[in-house]
Each structure stands twice: as structure tokens, then as C-alpha cells.
């Protein structure tokens, strides 16, 4: 049982880092949104989204992680980011 507790603490530590990285990504995306607005660029840029998803799938595959699962996570992040950009937050 001690092994399970230790491993769960490891997962908790990783989750905290993961959430921190998502926050950092969202802050940078917010800066990009401000730059796009200043330049008069559209919020949605399908080509860039496709590049991000393709890159995520490639990285996942190289690390032995399910590509579809990884892409679904990135789709959710992109969707959330887009909503924040639209709302100006």
C-alpha cells in the first residue's frame, strides 16, 4: 500500500506541473491574442491549429503515447484558448 501512496504522490506532483504548464501556455496565448488584435488578424487560424495538432500527434507517437488521445487534449486546449480570445480575457 505504501507503494500506491508514493506513486499517487508522484502523480499529484506531475499533475501540478502539468497544470502549471497549461497556465503558462494560456498566458502566452493571451499575449498572442493581443498581438493578433493589434495587427487585425482573425482569432481562428486553421492552418496554425492544424500545425499544432500535427506536431502534438508526432511528439506523442515518438513517446509511445496514443496520438488520438493527445490530439483530443490539444483540441480542448485550443478550443478553450479560442473562447478566451473571443471574450477578450
LINKA-V80090 format. One record per backbone hydrogen bond with DSSP energy under -1.0 kcal/mol. NH is the residue of the N-H (numbers start at 0). CO is the residue of the C=O. If there is no record, write none. Layout:
NH_CO ; NH_CO
This chain:
4_0 ; 5_1 ; 6_2 ; 7_3 ; 8_4 ; 9_5 ; 10_6 ; 11_7 ; 12_8 ; 13_9 ; 14_10 ; 15_11 ; 16_12 ; 17_13 ; 18_14 ; 19_15 ; 20_16 ; 21_17 ; 22_18 ; 23_19 ; 24_20 ; 25_21 ; 26_22 ; 27_23 ; 28_24 ; 29_25 ; 30_26 ; 31_27 ; 32_28 ; 33_29 ; 34_30 ; 35_31 ; 36_32 ; 37_33 ; 38_34 ; 40_35 ; 48_44 ; 49_45 ; 50_46 ; 51_47 ; 52_48 ; 53_49 ; 54_50 ; 55_51 ; 56_52 ; 57_53 ; 58_54 ; 59_55 ; 60_56 ; 61_57 ; 62_58 ; 63_60 ; 64_59 ; 69_65 ; 70_66 ; 71_67 ; 72_68 ; 73_69 ; 74_70 ; 75_71 ; 76_72 ; 77_73 ; 78_74 ; 79_75 ; 80_76 ; 81_77 ; 82_78 ; 83_79 ; 84_80 ; 85_81 ; 86_82 ; 88_83
